[in-house]
Amino acid sequence: MTWAIEEKSYSQRRACGLIGLDPKTYRYASRRTDDVMIRARLKTLAGQRRRFGYRRLHILLRRDGVELNHKKLFRLYREERLTVRRRGGRKRALGTRAPMALPQGPNQRWSLDFVADQLVDGRRFRVLVIVDDFTRECLALVVDTSLSGQRVARELYALIALRGRPLMVVSDNGTELTSRAILQWQEDS
């Protein structure tokens, strides 16, 4: 625009028309202040409080007597690249896991798992499946609309009375298998 006006002696209106820009947009002069003092204070506060985000820094600035819109503060915060780095994720176990030993006879290892399905009318039901890993025999199928930890423990007690106690019981970490009843069953068995 400026080149067309100065070098080609076009009028401002004609130069804007050629480019497709509104003359008011060309003439607009920003009245925004530099905010040097606010930026400096924001940097020092962010340096002192590294884990503070812009909202908490806004509170600290207000305590210092700096009145500022939160949207403007967020813009300054981003322009100064003061964003808080995200913390790392959950620490995973290091090293290689040893494969689980295969059972050498019946009643050495039982596996517990839950299977879910839905009836035609929309009601959901769950099935507790208990399998002997050596013989691949299904020891129990417990079907109900709700299987609590107490119910699972009761079925395990009944199965142990029939078949004897296994050396090991394996399962995923389902919520039913972390209840107080299952922990009590584990201590008793």
N, C-alpha and C positions, 0 to 999 in steps of 0.2 A: 504494500500500500504506500508506504513512505517513498519508495523508489519511484513508483508511478506518479506520485504527486510532485516530487522534486525534479526528477530527470525528464519526464515526459510532459510536465506542466498540465497534467490532468487536474480537473477539479476533484475535490474530496468525494463529492456525490458520484461522479462518473467512475472514479477508481474503485469505489466501494461497489458500484453496480456491476463492474466487470468481474470482480471476484465473487460477488454474491454475498457481501457482508453489509450489514446494516450500519449506516454512518454513526449511529449512537454507540454501537459497540466499538467502533474505531476510536471515537472521541473519549470513551470511558477512561477515567483515571482513578485508580484505586485509592481509597482514603484509609486503607488499612495501615495501622501503625506497625513499627518494626517488632515490637515486643521483645527487645533485646534484654531488658531487665527480667522479664518473666521467664524467658528462655534460660537465662543464666541461673536464676533461682531454681527452676525446674530441674536443670542438670545437676546442681549441687544436692538437692533433695533426693534425686534418683540415685546419685552416687552414694549418699549416706544410707539410704534404704533401698537396697538392690531388689528385694522381693516385693516392693510396693508397686502396684499398678497405677494407672492414671487416676482412678477414683480415689484411692487413698492419698495420692499426692495432691489431689484437689483439696482435700480436707486440710492437709498441712499448709497449702498455700493460703487457704481462707484464714487459718489461724495467724498467718503472717500479715494479714490485712490485704491480700491480693484478691479482689473480686473478679471472677472470671467465669464465663459461660462454660459448662462442661464440654460442649461440642467444640468450642475453640481450644480448650485445653487438650482435648483428644487429638485435634489436628496438630497442635504444637508438639505434643508427645510423640506422635508418629513421625513428624518431620525431623525431630531430633534423634530418631531411632532409639528410643529409650525403652522399647518393649521388653517385658520380663521374659526371659527364656523359660521355656517349658521344662519341667523336671523330667528326668528319665523315667522310663516305665518300670514295671516290677522286675526285680532281679530274678533271673532264671537260675536254676541249679546248673553248676558247671560240671563238666566231666561227662563221661558216658555211663549210661545206666546198664547194669548187668541184666541180661535177659532172665525172665522168670523160669525157674526150673520146672521141667515137665513132671507131672505126677507119675509115680511108678506103680500105683495100685489104687483100688477104689477107696473112697472116703479120705483121700489125702487132700484134695482141693475141691471146694465147691465154688461156683460162680453165681452171683446174684445180679439180676438186672430187672429193669422195669420196661414194659411195653405198654403203649397207650393206643387206644382207638376210640371210635365214636359210633354210637348206635344210630339207627335210622332217624329217630326222633331228636337227635342232636346231643343227647347226654353222652358225656365222656366216661370211659372206664379204663382202669389200669390193671395190668397183670404182672404179678411178681413171679419171675421165673428163677428157679433154683436148679442148677445142673451140676452133676458130678463130672469134672473135667477129664477124668481117666476113662470112665465107661461111656461118657457122652449120654448118660441116662438123665432124663428129666425127673428130678426128685419131687418137685412140687410146682404147681401152677395155682396161684392164689389170685382170684378175680374179684374186684370190688370197684365201686365208684371212687372210693377214697382209701388209700393204704397209708396209715400212719406208722411211725416208728414202733409204737407199742404192738400194732398188729403184726409187723414184720418180725419182731422179737418173739411174739407168741407162736408164730408159724415155725420159726427156727427151733424153739424149744420142743415143739411137737415133733419136728422132723428128727431132731437129735434123739428123742425118746424112741423113735422107730428104727433109725439107721445107725445110731452111734455118733460120736463127736468127730468132725473132720479135723485134720491137722491145720488146715488153712481155709479161710473164706476170703474170696476176692470180689470186689465190686467197684463201680465207678463212685464218684463222690456225690451221690444224689442227696437231696435234703432229707429223705426218709432214713438214710443210713448214717446220719450225723446227730440224731436226736439222743436224748438222755436214755431212753429205753434201750437203744442199740448199744450205747456205751456200757450200760449196766449188763446187758447180755454178754458183751465181749469180756467183761471182768469176771462174770460167773462161769463162762465156758472155758 
